[in-house]
């Protein structure tokens, strides 16, 4: 069954003076979907969110919510809830009063206000704080109350503008889990703005990667991580080892590459056109590299010898920095699988599969 489209952006553009901060933004968001806008500071993600919220007007294009054109419609007429970086709770009001505030503005009956506020406090697992004041809550609790306040009016769309950025690492993780539970339980269409790739990968049905106001790629978390459309997307999402080289030979669906360090690699071609002798940038992610003390039989392809520079234990995994000619290559090994303790100065062999190598030309276009 095809879901309805809750939000649609059609050729949206926004300028501040001569600067185009959002350019030709096209997107459809289905009912119940969680979509993240992901990118570095200044990429246009918050500006786009503010246009959807009605705080800014697009200079060009159409914005539709549930099929209705929203250009020029004020924010309070758009049936949406919004959560900001800061909690924005009224310090002189109790938590119950804070959550009830939007309902009172809508002149909802007192009995119904009490029912809905109590229900939403139960949903965010904070019914016991109703009579407390914001200063009596932790940062994580205050942000959950801000989410409750956004949801209590039963909006058709939830907008989240980096709501976890002011929390410490442990609280971020806890509230991230809570957000995912709430979004799935309620089934509300959600747009989540973040510069944190892990948050986007964890929470989203789809991710929109932005850079300098342009959409670089729209896809599922799996697609964004494993099938990046550009060099920017690949380097922004996750960690990767970078090498320079050239195309020595094209062989149907594969490329034979020679790095500046002198060793050869075989890579799957995927999409893109590459010519013999063309200079390219080569990437391989740390977790895709095998690390062994002895040479593995691989016909000399995608296997290089190196020297361990240092190791770093990081709990669930261990990172090894291995010197291979011109390059220092990071290898990530799951700690539970690590049967061998690698030490500084030890000779090792690295290997990786052709499908785990990403190749990009000087224009940033990849395979």
N, C-alpha and C positions, 0 to 999 in steps of 0.2 A: 504493500500500500504506500503510495507516494505521500510524503508529508507536505504540509503547506509551507509556504515561504513566509517567515515572520519578519525578516529584515532584508531589504534589497538596496544596494548602492549602485547607482548607474552613472558612470563617468564623473564621479565626484572630484572636484578640484577646489583647493583653498589656497589663497595667497595672503601673505602678510607683507604689504608693500610690494616690492618687485619680486620677493622670494616666494616660489611655489613650494609650499610645505606638504601638500597632498596633491597628487597628480594622477588623473585617469584611474581612480579607484573603482573597481567593479567587484561586487560580491553579493552572493545570495546565502542567507542563513536560514536553515530549516527550523521548524518548530521543535523545541526541546534540545537543540544542539548547543554545545559549548564551544565557542570559537575564540581563540586567543589572537590578539594582535601582538606580535613579537618583533623586537628590533632594538637597536641602540638608541641612546638619547638623541632627540632631534629628528627621528625617522618619520614622524607624523602620526604615530599610533594614538597618542592622547588627543591630538587635534581632531582626528577622525571620530574618536569616541565622543568628544564634546559636540561635534556636529550631529551625531546620532541622538545625543541627549537634548539637543536644542539650545545649548549654551553658545554655539557658534553657527553661523549660516554658511553653507557652501556658496562659492562664487559661481560654480557651474555644476551641472548635473542634478540628478533627482535622488531623493532619499525617501524610501517607502517603508512603513511599518504596518504589517498585516494588510498589505495591498493599498494602503492609503498614503498619498503623497504628503510628506511632513515638512517640506520646505515652507518656512514662515510660521509654522505651528509652534506656539510657546512650549517650553519644557513641561509645564504642569498639565498639559493636555495630551501628553504622549503615552500615558499609562506605563511608566517605567520606574524602576527603582535603581538607585545609584549608591555605590560605596566607594569612598575616596581613600587615599593614602592615610590621611589623618582621620581619627574616629568621628570628629564633628558632632560629639554629643553635647547636650546642654548641661553644664556643670551644676546648675541650680535645680535641675529636675531629677527625680528618681528615675531608675531604669524603666519602670513601668510607664512613667510619664513620657520619657524619651521615645519609647517604642510606640506609644499611643499618639504621639504628636501629629503624624500625618493623617491618622484616622479622624482626629478632632477637627483638623482643617477641612476635611471632607464631610463634616457634620454627620458622622456615623453615630448611631444610637449608643448610649453608654453601655447597655448590656452587651451589645455586639462588640464594642471596643474591648471590654473585659474578656470576652470569650476569645477574640482573635489574638490579643496580646498574650494571654496565658498560653494559648496553643503554640504561638511562635516561639515563646521562651522555652517551652518544652522541646520544640524541634531543635533549638540550638543548645539544648541541655543546660539551660541556666534559669530554671524556674525559681530557684532559691534566692536570686539576687534582685528580685523585682522591687524591693523597697530600699535598696542601696543606692548610693550616688556614684557617678562615674569614677571619682577619685578613689573609691574603695575597691575598684576592680583592677585586675592585672591588664596588661596591654592586649593579651590574647582574648580575654573576656570582653573588653571594650570593643574590639573589632567584631566579635561575634554578635554583640548587641547592635552594632552599626549594620550588620548584615540582616539581623532580625527586623530592624526598623525599616530597611529597604523592602523586605519581603512581606511585612504585615499588611500592606495596602493591596496585596495580591496583584502585582504588576504583571504585564504580559512579557516584559523584557527586563533582565537584570544586567546592569553595567557595573563593572568592577575596574577601578583605576588603580592598579598596583596596590591592592589592599594589604599585602603581606610585607611590604618593603620596610616598614618601621619596626618589625618584630625580630627578635633574635632567632638564631638558626633552628633551635628546637621548637619554638612556638610557631615558626613559619611552617615547619613540617606538620605539626599537629593541626593547624588551621587549614592547611592545604588539604589534608585528609577530610576535615570537616566540610570544607567547601564542596569537594567532590561528592560526598555523601548527600549533602543538601540538594545540590543541583540534580543528582540522579533521582532522589526521593520525590522532589517536587516536580521535576520535569520542566523547569522554566528555561526558556531560551536565554542564553548567557553570553555576554561578550566580556572577555577578560584581557585587560591591558597589562603587559609585563615586559621587562627586559631580561627576566630570568628564564633561561631556556628550559631548565628542569621543571619549573612550575608549568610552563606551557606544554611540555611533553606529557606531564602527569595528568593535567586537568582536561585537556582539549580533545574534542572529536576531530577538529581541524585547526590548523595553525595558518595564520597569514603572516609571512615574513616580510617586513618593510625595511627599506633603506632609502634615505634621502627623499621621502615622500612617495616612492614608487613601490608597487607590489613586486617582490622578487619571486615569491612562490606561495601558492595556496595548496595545502595537502594535509593528509593525516599525519600524526606524529611519526609513524613508521616511514612514510614517504619522505618527509622533510629530512629525517636523519639518514635514511639509507639510499634515497634517490634525490639528492639536492639538485635543483635546477641551475644553480650557478655557484661560482667559487665563493661568493659572499655567503650564501646560505650554508655551504659546507663548513666554512671556517667559523661562522657565528654559532652554529649548533654543534656542541660537543668539542672535544679536543682532537687534534689531528697532527700528524707529523708531515712536515712540508719539505719537499725536495725539488730541485730544478733538474731539467734534463731535456732530451730531444727524442722525437720519434725516429727510431732507426728503420723500422719497417712496419707496414700495415699488412695484416694477414687475415683477411675476411673479418671475422668478429673479434679479432684481438689486435693489440698493438704491442710491438716490441720496442721497449724504451731503454735508453741509456742515460743514466744519471750523471751529473757533473762529478760525482765521486768515482765514476768508472764502472759501476756494476750494472747489469742488465735486469730488466723487469718485464714480465709479461702481464698485460692488463686487458680485461674485457673492454671492448670498444663502446658498448652501449650506444648512445646517440652522439651525434657530432661528427664533423668532418676534420680529419687530420691528414696532413701531408708529410711524406718522408722528409726528414731534416728539420721539421717544425719544432721550435722551442716550446716546451710545455712546463707546467707546474704539476707536481705529482704529490698526492696525499694518501696516507694510510692511517687509520685510527689505531690508537695504542692497544685497544682490546682485540684487534683483529690480527695481531702479530704473535706468532709462536716464538718461544724462547727455549732453547735447548743447549745442553753442554756438548752435544755431539752432532755432527753433520747428519742431516736427514736426506734420504735418497729422493731427490727432486729434479734430477737431470740438470742441475746447476741453475735452474730457473727460480727466481723469487726467493733466493736464499743467499744471505751474506754473513760474513764472519765479522764479529765486533768484540769490543772490550767493555765490560761493565764499569761505568764511571761511579755510579752510586745507586743505592736502593732506598726506597721510602715505604715504610709500612703504614697503610692508611685504613686499617681495620678490615673491611670486606675484601680489599684488594691490595696488592703491592705494586708499586711503580718502580721500574728499573730504567735508568738512563744508560744507553749503550752507545759507545762511540764507534761510528762506522765511517772511516775516511773523513770527509768534510762535515759529516752530520752527527748530531747527537739525537738519537732516536729514542722516544719514550715507549716503553712496553708496559702494558697493564695486565697483571695476572691475578685471577681470583685467588685469594689467600687459601681457601679450602682445597684448591687444586694444586697448590704449590708444594710439591714433594721435595724440591731441591732448594737449598738456601744459596742464593747467588751473592757473591762478594766482590768488592772493588778490585779491579785489575784482572778479573777472571775472563777467559776467552769463552765466547758463546756464539751460537748461530741463531740468526733471525730468519723467519720464513713467513710468508703470507700468500693468500690465494689471489689469482687474477681478478676475481669478482670483487675483492675488497680494496682494489686500488682505484682512486679517482684521478682523472687527468683533465686539466683545464688549459686552454690556450691563453695567450697574453690578453685576450679580450674578456677573460673570465668565463667563457663558454666551455661547458664540460661534456663528458661522455656519459 
